[in-house]
Each structure stands twice: as C-alpha cells, then as structure tokens.
Amino acid sequence: MLMVAATAPAAPAPGPSSEGSSSERQGTLLLLVRHGETPTTGTVLPGRAPGLHLSDRGRAQAERVAERLAGLTVDAVYSSPLERARETAEPTAARTGLDLTHHAGLLECDFGEWTGSAIATLAALPEWHTVQHSPSFFRFPGGESFTEMQARIVEALDALRAAHAGGVIVCFSHADPIKAAVARALGTHLDLFQRIVISPGSVSAISFVEGQAPAVLMVNSTSEPLSGLRA
C-alpha cells in the first residue's frame, strides 16, 4: 500500500478575500473631539456667535489631542467652522500633515435667542427643566431643536465615514452635538443624552463596521494615547 505522509493544507492562492481587507475588517474609526476651553466655558452659552477663541488652557488641550494621536494613521481632519473648534483642530492638522476641512454639519447647536446668555440665568427658567430632562421636546427660541441637531450631526458623520471608509477620521465639534452622536451610536434615547459628559479637549471614539451596529470604544477620554484604538 502506498503510504502518503500527512501534510498541512496548502495555503490559499493570493487573491481577493471574502473577508475583505484589514481596514475593512477594522471598519471606520471616528474620533469626536470637543474643542478646548475658552474664557467663557461653563458660564455662558456661546452657541454660534463668532469671535470666541481658546484660552491658554484650551490651546494646551488642543496640543494634547494632537500628541495623543501619535502612532495612529489619520486619514482626514474635519472641524466645525467656529473659531474655537478650528483652533483646537489646527495642531492635529499640522502634526498629521493633513488639510483641515471645515464642515457645517459639525457646528454647535443653534441656540437662537439664548445665544450668549449666562448659564446661571438660563438655569432659573422653567424651560431649563425640559432642556435637561426632555430635550427631544425642546426647540431653542428662534433656533434649532435638539432633534434637528442630532439628525444634522449624524447625517454629517455618515457622509464623512462614507467618504473615508475603512479610515480614521478626526472631527472637532462641540459638546451637545457630540453627546447626541454618541447617544445615537449607543442606541440611547435623546431624552437621556444629557447624562453623557463631554469635557473640553476630550475624545470619544466610535467604530463602524459594515453590517454591524456601531461600537462606542471610548467616551470623554482626556489622557491616554489613542494609538491602541487600531490594533
């Protein structure tokens, strides 16, 4: 009887794989960065009013975001058109060598008549309870509703990840839009989005893999390196 030694199965010939490329399997990584601190952070509702710039602490936070991206290959950098977001994004654009693109979908919520008001004054209004506990029912006088804001940023992020499928996208925005985007990714109702904390200079990460629900990898991170988000 002819004996044949057992051998390992032959390796498949090189060619297209049904599993897709490495980047496709990893999906698209979306990093949402809140702008750094300004002189009025926590005291005033600045909204879309122009002319608000980063404080010294805010500029340091912007540099820290860029440093934390070391070792992570970034494919695109986008920012809200407002000065405080652009200034936070600039160190990242410089470090990565990528153009900084302004995107209106990343804008702050339009607070309408409340723009520029002191938060302490607004907190005394009966409407503030709705803002905090039933935001899906609230529209800022002369401005945007939270529902419209969430739809806007989700639509913008969907377009950006489609444009850079399989890549890493860094988006510089504002607290409420980021909270709304994270809530949507988590499957959390908008009325609960105020429970999500998004600090100045923080990074939140969402992974999108085709055919799967989004995976929220981190929320409100302000310290650790980000290279570990890509194996």
C-alpha positions as CSV (number, residue, x, y, z in Angstrom):
1,M,0.0,0.0,0.0
2,L,1.3,3.3,-0.9
3,M,1.7,5.5,2.2
4,V,1.4,9.3,1.9
5,A,2.7,11.4,4.7
6,A,0.1,13.8,6.2
7,T,0.8,17.4,5.2
8,A,-0.8,20.7,6.2
9,P,-3.4,22.0,3.9
10,A,-2.0,24.1,1.1
11,A,-2.2,27.9,1.7
12,P,-4.9,29.5,-0.4
13,A,-3.7,31.2,-3.5
14,P,-3.3,35.0,-3.2
15,G,-6.4,36.9,-4.3
16,P,-9.5,38.7,-3.2
17,S,-10.8,37.5,0.2
18,S,-14.4,37.3,1.1
19,E,-13.4,38.7,4.5
20,G,-12.2,42.0,2.9
21,S,-9.1,44.0,3.6
22,S,-7.7,44.6,7.1
23,S,-9.0,48.2,7.1
24,E,-12.5,47.0,6.1
25,R,-12.5,44.4,8.9
26,Q,-11.5,47.1,11.4
27,G,-14.1,49.4,10.0
28,T,-14.1,53.2,10.0
29,L,-12.9,54.8,13.2
30,L,-14.5,58.1,14.0
31,L,-12.9,60.3,16.7
32,L,-15.1,63.1,18.0
33,V,-13.1,65.9,19.8
34,R,-14.7,68.6,21.7
35,H,-13.0,72.0,21.3
36,G,-10.7,73.2,24.1
37,E,-11.7,75.6,26.9
38,T,-12.5,79.2,26.2
39,P,-12.7,82.1,28.6
40,T,-16.5,81.5,29.0
41,T,-16.6,77.7,29.2
42,G,-19.1,76.6,31.8
43,T,-20.5,80.1,32.4
44,V,-22.0,81.3,29.1
45,L,-23.9,79.6,26.3
46,P,-21.9,80.9,23.3
47,G,-23.7,79.0,20.6
48,R,-22.6,80.1,17.1
49,A,-21.6,83.6,18.0
50,P,-18.3,84.4,16.2
51,G,-15.2,85.7,17.8
52,L,-14.8,83.2,20.7
53,H,-11.2,81.9,20.9
54,L,-9.4,79.3,23.0
55,S,-7.9,80.2,26.4
56,D,-4.4,79.3,27.2
57,R,-5.7,76.1,28.8
58,G,-7.7,75.4,25.7
59,R,-4.6,75.8,23.5
60,A,-2.8,73.3,25.7
61,Q,-5.7,70.9,25.4
62,A,-5.5,71.2,21.6
63,E,-1.8,70.4,21.6
64,R,-2.5,67.4,23.9
65,V,-5.1,66.0,21.4
66,A,-2.5,66.1,18.6
67,E,0.1,64.4,20.8
68,R,-2.3,61.6,21.8
69,L,-2.8,60.8,18.1
70,A,0.9,59.7,17.8
71,G,1.2,56.3,16.2
72,L,-2.3,56.4,14.7
73,T,-2.6,56.9,11.0
74,V,-5.2,59.6,10.4
75,D,-6.9,59.9,7.0
76,A,-8.9,63.1,7.4
77,V,-9.3,66.0,9.8
78,Y,-12.6,68.0,9.9
79,S,-13.8,70.9,12.1
80,S,-16.8,72.9,12.9
81,P,-16.3,76.4,11.3
82,L,-16.4,78.2,14.6
83,E,-13.0,79.6,15.8
84,R,-12.8,77.6,19.0
85,A,-13.2,74.3,17.1
86,R,-10.8,75.3,14.3
87,E,-8.1,76.4,16.8
88,T,-8.4,73.1,18.6
89,A,-8.1,71.2,15.3
90,E,-5.1,73.1,13.9
91,P,-2.3,71.3,15.9
92,T,-3.7,67.9,14.8
93,A,-3.8,69.0,11.2
94,A,-0.2,70.3,11.5
95,R,1.1,67.1,13.1
96,T,-0.6,64.8,10.6
97,G,0.2,67.0,7.6
98,L,-3.5,66.8,6.5
99,D,-5.6,69.7,5.3
100,L,-8.2,70.9,7.8
101,T,-11.6,70.9,6.3
102,H,-14.5,72.9,7.8
103,H,-17.8,71.2,7.9
104,A,-21.1,72.9,8.8
105,G,-22.6,69.6,10.0
106,L,-20.2,69.8,13.0
107,L,-21.5,73.2,14.1
108,E,-22.7,73.9,17.6
109,C,-26.4,73.7,18.2
110,D,-28.2,76.9,17.1
111,F,-29.3,78.3,20.5
112,G,-31.3,81.2,18.8
113,E,-32.3,83.8,21.3
114,W,-30.4,82.1,24.1
115,T,-27.1,82.6,22.4
116,G,-24.6,84.5,24.6
117,S,-26.8,84.1,27.8
118,A,-25.3,83.3,31.2
119,I,-26.0,79.6,32.1
120,A,-27.0,80.6,35.6
121,T,-29.7,82.9,34.2
122,L,-31.0,80.2,31.8
123,A,-31.0,77.6,34.6
124,A,-33.6,79.7,36.5
125,L,-36.0,79.5,33.6
126,P,-38.8,76.8,33.7
127,E,-37.7,75.7,30.2
128,W,-34.4,74.6,31.6
129,H,-36.0,71.5,33.1
130,T,-37.1,70.5,29.6
131,V,-33.6,71.1,28.2
132,Q,-32.2,68.8,30.9
133,H,-34.8,66.1,31.2
134,S,-36.9,66.0,27.9
135,P,-34.6,67.6,25.3
136,S,-36.4,65.8,22.4
137,F,-39.4,68.1,23.1
138,F,-37.4,71.4,23.1
139,R,-36.6,73.9,20.5
140,F,-34.4,76.9,21.3
141,P,-36.4,80.1,20.7
142,G,-35.5,81.3,17.2
143,G,-33.0,78.4,16.9
144,E,-32.6,74.7,16.5
145,S,-34.3,71.8,18.2
146,F,-32.2,69.0,19.8
147,T,-33.8,66.6,17.4
148,E,-32.7,68.6,14.4
149,M,-29.2,69.0,15.9
150,Q,-28.9,65.2,16.3
151,A,-30.2,64.5,12.8
152,R,-27.7,67.1,11.4
153,I,-24.6,65.7,13.0
154,V,-25.5,62.1,12.4
155,E,-26.1,62.8,8.7
156,A,-22.7,64.7,8.6
157,L,-20.8,61.9,10.2
158,D,-22.5,59.3,8.0
159,A,-21.3,61.2,5.0
160,L,-17.7,61.6,6.3
161,R,-17.3,57.9,7.1
162,A,-18.7,57.0,3.7
163,A,-16.1,59.3,2.1
164,H,-13.2,57.7,4.1
165,A,-14.5,54.1,4.5
166,G,-12.0,52.0,6.5
167,G,-10.0,55.0,7.6
168,V,-9.6,57.1,10.7
169,I,-11.4,60.4,10.8
170,V,-10.9,63.1,13.4
171,C,-13.8,65.5,13.8
172,F,-13.6,68.6,16.0
173,S,-17.0,69.8,17.3
174,H,-19.0,70.9,20.4
175,A,-20.4,69.2,23.5
176,D,-24.1,68.9,22.6
177,P,-23.6,67.6,19.0
178,I,-21.0,65.1,20.2
179,K,-23.3,63.9,23.1
180,A,-26.1,63.5,20.5
181,A,-23.9,61.5,18.2
182,V,-22.7,59.2,21.0
183,A,-26.2,58.7,22.2
184,R,-27.3,57.6,18.7
185,A,-24.4,55.2,18.4
186,L,-25.3,53.7,21.8
187,G,-28.9,53.4,20.9
188,T,-29.8,55.8,23.8
189,H,-32.9,57.9,23.5
190,L,-32.2,61.6,23.0
191,D,-34.0,62.4,26.3
192,L,-31.1,60.7,28.1
193,F,-28.3,62.3,26.2
194,Q,-27.6,64.9,29.0
195,R,-26.3,62.0,31.1
196,I,-23.3,61.8,28.7
197,V,-20.4,64.0,29.8
198,I,-18.2,65.6,27.1
199,S,-15.4,67.7,28.5
200,P,-13.3,70.3,26.7
201,G,-10.5,68.7,24.8
202,S,-11.9,65.2,25.2
203,V,-12.0,62.4,22.6
204,S,-14.8,60.0,22.1
205,A,-14.4,57.1,19.6
206,I,-16.9,55.2,17.6
207,S,-16.1,52.3,15.3
208,F,-18.3,51.5,12.3
209,V,-18.1,48.1,10.6
210,E,-20.3,47.3,7.6
211,G,-23.3,45.2,8.6
212,Q,-22.8,45.7,12.4
213,A,-24.1,48.1,15.0
214,P,-21.7,51.0,15.8
215,A,-19.3,50.2,18.7
216,V,-18.6,53.0,21.1
217,L,-14.9,52.4,22.1
218,M,-14.4,55.4,24.4
219,V,-16.3,58.4,25.7
220,N,-14.9,61.7,27.2
221,S,-11.3,60.5,27.2
222,T,-8.7,63.2,28.1
223,S,-5.5,61.4,28.8
224,E,-4.5,58.0,27.3
225,P,-2.8,57.6,23.9
226,L,-5.2,56.8,21.1
227,S,-2.9,54.5,19.0
228,G,-4.4,51.5,20.8
229,L,-7.7,52.1,19.0
230,R,-6.2,50.4,15.9
231,A,-4.6,47.0,16.5
